[in-house]
Amino acid sequence: MLVLELIAAHCADPHDHALVTDFRDDFFAVLRAAKVDEQSIERRFNDAFSTVRSLGLCRTDSPIQQVQIAKQWWELLHNELRRRGRRR
């Protein structure tokens, strides 16, 4: 969920793209603040990002540098994050 939340934070509308390096850095910062070790952070990011992509929740360019939330999921995802109070 954190990966999706970070991608969504970088995408203000359904046509926006997020740079992988940007939300990856944010992911690392959040887990470092929680005192998670670096190797574990890398593994968690790779697992989470792979899951998000395999579920079809986002689209990536090739080579993977930018990510876009799949348009059919953009509104639902943002509504859910707002409902949870995670995105203001």
Backbone as a ProteinNet text record, in pm:
[ID]
protein_1_A
[PRIMARY]
MLVLELIAAHCADPHDHALVTDFRDDFFAVLRAAKVDEQSIERRFNDAFSTVRSLGLCRTDSPIQQVQIAKQWWELLHNELRRRGRRR
[TERTIARY]
82.4	0	86.6	201.5	288.7	337.1	373.4	418.1	305.9	185.8	72.6	47.5	55.1	33.5	138.6	262.5	368.5	355.4	318.5	295.3	181.1	73.5	-41.9	-4.7	83.7	126	199.7	260.4	334	249.3	126.1	37.6	-89.6	-93.7	-208.6	-332.3	-313.4	-427.4	-397.1	-496.9	-477.7	-372.6	-332.5	-235.5	-92.7	-76	57.3	137.9	268.7	363	448.6	490.3	582.6	714.9	822.1	953.4	978.9	1023.7	1049.5	1150.6	1252.6	1353.9	1293.9	1194.9	1133.3	1056.4	965.3	887.2	968.9	1072.2	1163.8	1237.8	1287.5	1355.9	1262.5	1136.7	1038.8	1014.9	1003.3	983.3	1099	1221.3	1338.9	1339.3	1303.3	1301.5	1202.4	1085.1	983.1	1033.7	1090.7	1136.3	1263	1350.6	1468.5	1424.2	1323.9	1272.1	1215.5	1168.2	1115.9	1226.6	1352.2	1470.8	1477	1433.1	1441.8	1577.8	1644.3	1777.7	1770.8	1879.7	1885.8	1853	1907.4	1881.6	1734.1	1674.3	1532.1	1448	1488.9	1416.4	1418.3	1534.9	1548.8	1458.3	1462	1379.5	1231.1	1190.9	1050.3	1003.3	1088.2	1050.3	1032.6	1131.2	1124	1002.1	974.3	857.2	727.5	716.9	594.2	572.1	677.6	664.3	631.6	692	660.7	514.8	465.4	325.8	230.8	258	172.9	169.2	284.4	290.2	219.8	242.3	181.8	29.9	-22.4	-167.5	-229.9	-147.2	-198.4	-247.4	-201.7	-245.2	-170.1	-57.5	16.5	77.5	113.4	178.8	317.9	412.6	549.3	597.2	691.9	753.2	869.5	932.9	1042.8	1165.6	1280.5	1302.6	1227.6	1203.5	1118.8	1185.6	1132.3	1178.3	1060	945.4	825.5	711.4	624	508.9	384.6	279.1	149.6	46.6	-35.2	-143.6	-236.6	-273.3	-365.7	-492.3	-533.5	-644.4	-771.1	-798.7	-920.1	-910.6	-791.4	-773	-745.6	-712.8	-668.5	-770.2	-893.3	-994.9	-1025.4	-1039.5	-1067.2	-954.5	-831.8	-717.8	-714	-729	-726	-842.5	-958.5	-1073.1	-1046.2	-988.6	-957.2	-852.9	-750.6	-648.7	-707.2	-793.4	-858.8	-946.9	-1018	-1105.6	-1024.8	-908.3	-822.4	-750.6	-761.3	-696.2	-547.9	-504.6	-361.3	-322.6	-415.9	-383.5	-475	-417.6	-496.7	-507.7
-119.4	0	125.5	120.2	237.2	275.3	178.3	209.8	278.1	225.1	288.2	429.9	446.8	577.7	677.6	635	724.2	756.3	658.5	686.3	786.1	762.7	853.4	993.9	1006.1	1137.7	1215.9	1144.2	1208.7	1226.5	1180.3	1187.8	1263.9	1390.7	1475	1446.8	1392.6	1358.1	1229.7	1171.4	1041.4	1039.8	1157.4	1162.9	1185.4	1208.7	1231.1	1102.9	1121.5	1012.1	1041.1	938.3	951	888.8	956.9	898.5	792.3	676.3	566.4	610.2	684.1	727.5	815.3	895.7	984.9	906.9	817.8	747.2	636.6	588.4	493.3	562.8	683.2	759.3	786.6	819	842.5	714.8	602.4	472.9	445.6	464.9	441.3	534.9	660.7	756.9	715.4	669.9	627.6	507.6	409.1	290.2	315.3	404.1	440.6	508.1	594.3	661.8	561	448.1	341.5	245.3	280.9	202.9	64.2	53	-73.6	-77.7	-193.2	-203.1	-191.4	-143.5	-111.2	-229.8	-347.1	-463.2	-500.5	-489.9	-520.3	-417.7	-292.4	-186.7	-213.5	-244.6	-273.6	-390.3	-496.6	-614.1	-580.1	-507.2	-469.6	-381.8	-287.2	-201.4	-284.6	-367.7	-449.2	-540.6	-603.3	-690.9	-612.6	-499.7	-420	-364.1	-310.4	-252.1	-359.8	-475.1	-586.8	-629	-632	-669.8	-568.5	-441.5	-335	-346.7	-370	-384.3	-510.9	-622.1	-749	-747.5	-670.3	-658	-562.7	-495.7	-404	-271.6	-235.9	-110.1	10.1	-15.7	94.5	47.1	146.8	120.4	180.1	114.1	162.8	178.7	273.4	283.8	185.2	177.1	83.2	157.8	153.5	88.4	162.3	93.8	147.8	269.3	386.3	511.1	591.3	575	646.7	547.8	583.3	499.8	586.1	528	596.1	500.6	553.1	470.8	439.9	313.8	275.8	359	418.6	514.4	458.8	331.5	273.9	263	270.3	260.3	394.5	497.9	625.7	682.4	699.9	761.7	674.3	545	454.2	456.8	456.5	459.3	589.1	702.2	829.8	842.6	795.2	799.7	715.2	598.3	511.4	575.9	635.4	701.3	819.9	894.9	1006.7	954.4	847.5	788.5	745	693.3	649.3	765.4	884.1	999.8	1007.7	934.8	932.7	1042.8	1086.8	1190.7	1309.1	1424.5	1544.1	1632.9
0	0	0	66.5	70.9	-68	-149.5	-285.7	-363.9	-355	-424	-372.5	-242.7	-183.3	-232.8	-242.2	-288.3	-436.3	-516.7	-659.2	-671.8	-599	-603.2	-559.7	-462.6	-415.3	-523.6	-616.8	-725	-851.2	-848.7	-965.9	-929.2	-963.5	-927.5	-1012.4	-1130.7	-1215.6	-1291.5	-1356.1	-1422	-1533	-1580	-1689.7	-1641.1	-1510.6	-1453.7	-1447.8	-1449.5	-1432.2	-1309.8	-1241	-1128.7	-1168.5	-1137.3	-1160.8	-1054.9	-1098	-1005.4	-899.6	-940.4	-844.1	-735.2	-768.5	-669.5	-563.6	-605.8	-503.8	-436.9	-503.3	-438.9	-325.5	-350.8	-245.7	-127.7	-157.3	-51.4	30.6	-38.9	27.3	123.2	74.2	156.9	278.1	258.4	368.7	477.1	436.7	533.5	613.5	546.5	618.1	698.4	651.7	731.7	861.2	852	971.2	1071.1	1019.2	1105.7	1148.9	1118.2	1159.3	1096.6	971.7	898.5	828.6	829.7	769.7	617.3	558.7	414.8	324.7	353.7	268.8	271.3	385.2	397.8	322	327.5	255.9	106.5	54.7	-89.1	-129	-51.6	-81	-75.6	28.2	42.6	-73.7	-113.4	-226.1	-352.5	-383	-505.2	-504.3	-390.7	-380.1	-398.9	-330.4	-337.2	-476.7	-537.4	-671	-773.9	-760.8	-851.7	-838.3	-716.5	-692.9	-755.2	-734.3	-791.5	-943.6	-1003.6	-1150.2	-1196.3	-1127.3	-1170.8	-1156.8	-1062.9	-1046.7	-1148.6	-1226.4	-1328	-1271.3	-1151.3	-1090.6	-1144.9	-1210	-1271.3	-1402.5	-1481.6	-1610.3	-1603.4	-1664.9	-1665.5	-1808.2	-1824.4	-1955.8	-1961.1	-2074.5	-2089.1	-2138.2	-2074.6	-1946.6	-1836.3	-1728.7	-1621.8	-1558	-1591.4	-1531.5	-1479	-1545.5	-1505.7	-1485.8	-1392.6	-1362.2	-1367.8	-1417.4	-1422.1	-1363.1	-1272.7	-1220	-1336.1	-1350.2	-1457.2	-1444.1	-1554.1	-1550.2	-1485.4	-1506	-1447.7	-1295.4	-1239.6	-1094.5	-1028	-1105.5	-1048.3	-949.4	-992.4	-906.4	-785.1	-805.2	-693.3	-590.1	-637.8	-546.6	-466.3	-535.1	-465.6	-366.2	-405.1	-313	-188.6	-206.7	-92.9	-2.3	-59.8	21.9	98.6	34.1	103.6	217.5	189.6	289.9	412.7	388.9	499.1	565.9	506.7	565.9	537.3	436	404	306.3	226.1	128	156.1	165.8	197.3	77.2
[MASK]
++++++++++++++++++++++++++++++++++++++++++++++++++++++++++++++++++++++++++++++++++++++++

